[in-house]
Amino acid sequence: MWFLNLELRQALYLCPSTCSEYAAGESVLKDKDYEPQTICEHLQYLFALLQNSKRRYIDPSAFVKALGLDTGQQQDAQEFSKLFMSLLEDTLSKQKNPNVRNIVQKQFCGEYAYVTVCNQCGRESKLVSKFYELELNIQGHKQLTDCITEFLKEEKLEGDNRYFCETCQSKQNATRKIRLLSLPCTLNLQLMRFVFDRQTGHKKKLNTYIGFSELLDMEPFMEQKNGIYVYELSAVLIHRGVSAYSGHYIAHVKDPQTGEWYKFNDEDIEKMEGKKLQLGIEEDLAEPSKSQTRKPKCGKGTHCSRNAYMLVYRLQTREKSLTVEVPAFLQELVERDNCKFEEWCNEMAEMRKESVARGKTKHEEVKKLYKRLPAEAGSPYDFISLEWLQKWLDESTPPKPIDNTAYLCSHGKLHPDKISIMKRISEYVADDFYSRYGGGPRLNVKALCKDCVVERCRILRLKNQLNEDYKTVTNLLKITVKGNDGFWVGKASLRSWRQLALEQLHEQDEDAEHSNGKMNGNAQNKDESNEEKREEEEELNFNEDIVCPHGDLCISENERRVVSKEAWEKLKQYFPKAPEFPNNKECCSQCKILEREGEENEALHKMMASEQKTSLQNLFHDKCRPCLGSWPQVSASVAPTCEGSLLLSGAFSSHELYIVSQFFVEEWRKFVRRPTRCSPVSSVGNSVLLCPHGGLMFTYASMTKEDSKLIALIWPSEWERIQKLFVVDHVIKITRTQAAGADPESTLYVSEPQLCPECREGLLCQQQRDLREYTQATIYIHKVVDNKKVMKDAAPELNVSSSEAEEEREENKPEGEQDPDFNQTNGGAKRQKIAHQSYITYQKQGIRRSTRHRKVRGEKALLVSANQTLKELKIQIMHAFSVAPFDQNLSIDGKILSDDTATLGSLGVIPESVILLKADEPIADYAAMDDVMQVCMPEEGFKGTGLLGH
């Protein structure tokens, strides 16, 4: 459109080049490609190519790159037009030639005034402004003139919108309108087809028909009526597509010199017939609804379009005979490009000739050999692969040498299974192929492997025999075996013996395939086949399911049965190496001993669990437990009498409580509940509660709050029993001392061993770092409805499944744990082993913090990372709740999350956090939108491109 504006083109040609060798009139360097440096130089070169190039179309990639545009992202064409005109005007304003410097204003710039008239005093206030295009609202209109009339319509300023009159010195009712003062030579009319829909929260396109004429008289709309304001249509820009976020752009532009209309559709340029504008197929839309608006009837000299978004009119009195010559240095560049293009055309023509010649030669070759290709009966023949033969027939280029190694068996001959993908051809044609293309090895009449054929026949005979033997064995198994003539066979082996026999029959063929692959150099299959073999070897063979670990008959009679001698002999034909156990064979003596020992151990465990449960009944049931948060103030006379209560002596208070890890308590309770399934707990491993220096890792305050889930408090009477029942590696005790009659605030709490401040501080720092540096963690988004949030602690039994508490106790054990005594036995040795490690290792050695969040109704879990931005989190929330990012109000612990560029770690979002979501306007069916990502992502427009560089 800009190229066919002759005045703009001529002005750009007059713009001097920054390249000195061109400006000085020197010849273009032939060994150096011309690279424009400025936007004006890019336009100069593009316009020169469009004017005199021999190419069918011009590629503007260099111009696009200079502007920093992303061709993969659709942008608003109207916005591009405005920004580029502004950039061009700013660039040309530095030129000395006034015809160049002022070309944008002369061609595209007009003036209008915002006029406000006070209804009280009649004072008129006028604000003059320039415009480069008129933005016309098309909603509710059918004709272009109606849109212009609405643009200039008078607006009433009343009520809260009243106007402050300088004369009246008060707010008054007033009227405001736009008056057109002057119009440019080229009038750009932007039809506002793309509008923002507040109901859906995204842009949409108005696909309504707008009628416009080829001649537009603007005099009725002007303030001054004494000028010539008749314009003729010179360009129509089309956006084809239903959505505002996708589509295709087409331009219809009129050549001012010839009066011809051209349709520019990417690289396809079409000249309209009869010098008339023809809006054809681009007006056809695939609308989602069946109801389609009928196109209004258009009279002579008028057009209707529902896709036109920009109309360009030129003043009718402008000279049409303007001749624009390409400057010499640009013409030389164009001629050099034409020479390159002609050379490329010649190369393409030469390549086509060579291709045609090769095709003729190949055609003659195929014509000559095709008739003699089939091998006649009794004549010598060769085998050729169908794949190679097809390439020889279809492709014009000579095929690769014949390679038959992929069709050989392990004996180096033709594999019988490959016959189906081979073609038998005459020896004459085979001689011609091998002489022309080479390759091998040749597979003649003696190439078929006899050994493989015999093996194939043997397997087929065995398969047929297997079906008969299967029926025979099935009938024999129905007969009851009497006496000691039978044999023990595993029930699992009997169920799958037919399948095992079939697999054995295929083993030799598979071995042949593997060896064939090895010969052919298929290295990638070698490791796979070896791995498959190892997996097969690990599977039990026939009757090995009743072999005990000592290689003898297993003691469990439920896993085996007796079969007759006849049935066993049939099975032995297929499994000659199967272990044989006669009916009178004794079971494994070692297994019997182990079984008796196991029964004795189970009984012992049950008795041990019963004794421990009785001795530590309150610890097992978690009753009458001491609590640091409310340490009891009692004396001997009022001491609780229940089992496990603290016994005090004297009128003064000197209270002691002992500490064990909660992990020990949980593992001990597991053993007491299931003594036959769990190993007994033999020791109390308190070393995990201590730092490498032997100091306590917890403060009194932390043990009453966040660390209370890691420890268990023990009464002194319970501690005496624990010391008798278990091996204790470290005694941990807390003593509360308070003088009689003293202020309760003077109470002292002393731990033994004492707290290690350095390790405690380091642990807290490490925990904070871990919370801020997670790579994959779960957080919860809770959607607030009507400003009400269902609190997770209000009624957890209504929101949590009944199995969650048990699941929480049965969480996965730490890596490397083999038994419930993990880190309980040999506590001292374990303490020595980990002494050199970091002070945080206690968390990995059996002490685990239960961080499970109990999800309530209205919450959804999301996987996030600490370095993820809030903007990315909002996109996740959009998919989960169908709420657009700009409608999301997020908060955590009363803190509003608003910085979209900040990371979750910097915002204090840690694993298991609960973020509150309040949606401004829930959008119905938002997830079903095709362009959901484009709709919800904040539009950046041409931010970061060269269009905003000025």
Secondary structure as GFF3:
##gff-version 3
##sequence-region A 1 950
A	DSSP	alpha_helix	6	14	.	.	.	ID=ss1
A	DSSP	alpha_helix	20	23	.	.	.	ID=ss2
A	DSSP	alpha_helix	39	52	.	.	.	ID=ss3
A	DSSP	alpha_helix	61	67	.	.	.	ID=ss4
A	DSSP	alpha_helix	77	92	.	.	.	ID=ss5
A	DSSP	alpha_helix	98	101	.	.	.	ID=ss6
A	DSSP	alpha_helix	103	108	.	.	.	ID=ss7
A	DSSP	beta_strand	110	118	.	.	.	ID=ss8
A	DSSP	beta_strand	124	131	.	.	.	ID=ss9
A	DSSP	beta_strand	134	137	.	.	.	ID=ss10
A	DSSP	alpha_helix	144	151	.	.	.	ID=ss11
A	DSSP	beta_strand	155	157	.	.	.	ID=ss12
A	DSSP	three_ten_helix	159	161	.	.	.	ID=ss13
A	DSSP	beta_strand	163	165	.	.	.	ID=ss14
A	DSSP	beta_strand	170	172	.	.	.	ID=ss15
A	DSSP	beta_strand	174	182	.	.	.	ID=ss16
A	DSSP	beta_strand	186	192	.	.	.	ID=ss17
A	DSSP	beta_strand	194	197	.	.	.	ID=ss18
A	DSSP	beta_strand	202	205	.	.	.	ID=ss19
A	DSSP	beta_strand	210	213	.	.	.	ID=ss20
A	DSSP	beta_strand	215	217	.	.	.	ID=ss21
A	DSSP	three_ten_helix	219	221	.	.	.	ID=ss22
A	DSSP	beta_strand	230	240	.	.	.	ID=ss23
A	DSSP	beta_strand	248	254	.	.	.	ID=ss24
A	DSSP	beta_strand	261	265	.	.	.	ID=ss25
A	DSSP	beta_strand	268	271	.	.	.	ID=ss26
A	DSSP	three_ten_helix	273	275	.	.	.	ID=ss27
A	DSSP	three_ten_helix	281	283	.	.	.	ID=ss28
A	DSSP	beta_strand	302	305	.	.	.	ID=ss29
A	DSSP	beta_strand	308	315	.	.	.	ID=ss30
A	DSSP	alpha_helix	328	370	.	.	.	ID=ss31
A	DSSP	beta_strand	381	385	.	.	.	ID=ss32
A	DSSP	alpha_helix	386	394	.	.	.	ID=ss33
A	DSSP	beta_strand	402	403	.	.	.	ID=ss34
A	DSSP	three_ten_helix	405	407	.	.	.	ID=ss35
A	DSSP	three_ten_helix	416	421	.	.	.	ID=ss36
A	DSSP	beta_strand	422	426	.	.	.	ID=ss37
A	DSSP	alpha_helix	427	437	.	.	.	ID=ss38
A	DSSP	beta_strand	439	440	.	.	.	ID=ss39
A	DSSP	alpha_helix	450	476	.	.	.	ID=ss40
A	DSSP	beta_strand	487	490	.	.	.	ID=ss41
A	DSSP	alpha_helix	491	519	.	.	.	ID=ss42
A	DSSP	alpha_helix	523	538	.	.	.	ID=ss43
A	DSSP	three_ten_helix	544	546	.	.	.	ID=ss44
A	DSSP	three_ten_helix	557	559	.	.	.	ID=ss45
A	DSSP	beta_strand	560	563	.	.	.	ID=ss46
A	DSSP	alpha_helix	565	574	.	.	.	ID=ss47
A	DSSP	alpha_helix	589	615	.	.	.	ID=ss48
A	DSSP	alpha_helix	617	621	.	.	.	ID=ss49
A	DSSP	three_ten_helix	628	630	.	.	.	ID=ss50
A	DSSP	three_ten_helix	636	638	.	.	.	ID=ss51
A	DSSP	beta_strand	653	661	.	.	.	ID=ss52
A	DSSP	alpha_helix	662	673	.	.	.	ID=ss53
A	DSSP	beta_strand	683	684	.	.	.	ID=ss54
A	DSSP	three_ten_helix	686	689	.	.	.	ID=ss55
A	DSSP	alpha_helix	700	704	.	.	.	ID=ss56
A	DSSP	beta_strand	711	714	.	.	.	ID=ss57
A	DSSP	alpha_helix	716	725	.	.	.	ID=ss58
A	DSSP	beta_strand	727	728	.	.	.	ID=ss59
A	DSSP	beta_strand	733	738	.	.	.	ID=ss60
A	DSSP	three_ten_helix	744	746	.	.	.	ID=ss61
A	DSSP	beta_strand	748	752	.	.	.	ID=ss62
A	DSSP	alpha_helix	757	772	.	.	.	ID=ss63
A	DSSP	beta_strand	777	783	.	.	.	ID=ss64
A	DSSP	alpha_helix	796	799	.	.	.	ID=ss65
A	DSSP	alpha_helix	804	809	.	.	.	ID=ss66
A	DSSP	alpha_helix	827	833	.	.	.	ID=ss67
A	DSSP	three_ten_helix	841	844	.	.	.	ID=ss68
A	DSSP	beta_strand	859	864	.	.	.	ID=ss69
A	DSSP	alpha_helix	870	881	.	.	.	ID=ss70
A	DSSP	three_ten_helix	885	887	.	.	.	ID=ss71
A	DSSP	beta_strand	888	892	.	.	.	ID=ss72
A	DSSP	beta_strand	895	897	.	.	.	ID=ss73
A	DSSP	beta_strand	914	919	.	.	.	ID=ss74
A	DSSP	three_ten_helix	926	928	.	.	.	ID=ss75
A	DSSP	alpha_helix	932	936	.	.	.	ID=ss76
A	DSSP	three_ten_helix	946	948	.	.	.	ID=ss77
###
